[in-house]
Amino acid sequence: MEPPLFPRESGQFIAERSQDVFVEEEGVQKVAEMLYNIRHSDDLTASGWKKANPLAPAPTSDQALNWVFVVDTMNFSFWPDEETQQCEVTYKGTTYTGYMTLCAAITRAMEEGIPITDPKYFSQMSVEELGHVLRSDNETPMPMLPERHQVLTEGGRVLQEHGGSFRSFISRAGNDARKMVELVVEKIPSYRDEATYEGKRISFYKRAQILVADFWGVMEARGEGDIIDMDWLTMFADYRVPQALVYLGALRYSDALMQALNNGELLSSGDRREVEIRGGSIWSVELIKDHLCKLVQERDGQTCTVNSAVIDFYLWPYAKQHHKEMAHIPIHHTRCIYY
């Protein structure tokens, strides 16, 4: 069986054949201009990561790296079945929803003395123990508890077999971002975010790439972020960033797709339209990055250091902050362990 195309090549392959999702050149240029205007702000650096992850432990400890592994291994499917019934976790007086409920729950467990960032513990914890860690403040639990338990214990066992920490496991890839993604995908089944499109095997590797980017974010905060090939990473194809890309005009959905999403149709993992949304998102961000780098070169005479991961670190909170203005653009919903 031939190996799947990597995410960047997958994005291009899909975007060139897509029937329902279209990359819009004009919108791409508009977003590149928008990013050019904030090119000197912290929002477009790895330190933007810490702003987006205020609940992460201090980056100085290796515990922060294990925290990143635990969170990214369970970083999928937070949307509620009913908009009115959101899972909520309150930590230090702030109530969180969505992905931040997971961060808050893990940090809360650490404060309660539960060794949730120790692979020895989380590789063999019970579903009930994880259910207690991820408990919601209200009647709505975090979705997919059995799946979260399965992927976390599986991931923990892999870390146990490779030195007992995320640091020791990932160090086998040296300091190369691409090799890190390949290592994670090879060793940990739940990170194999792949599909078939037009007869070709393709990949998105959303969580594997986020894991590497988060590792970079922590190391960068320590002053040890000399990871090469970060530019190989693409954006992290989820359900929040595509909405922002449509809102900003870099992506366009067909009328038929818009109607299906507005009708609340759930897309299964690997559905052609779901693959096109994720592939189109990856490719549009690649083109935004290329255009942004051209602007930096032409106008500032400098080499561009912005990579797709950093653009994603900017667009994801942007989507959260502007969710009211974006409410007319439907988010696609797919229940799966990949995002």
Disulfide bonds with the S-S distance in Angstrom:
Cys293-Cys304 2.40
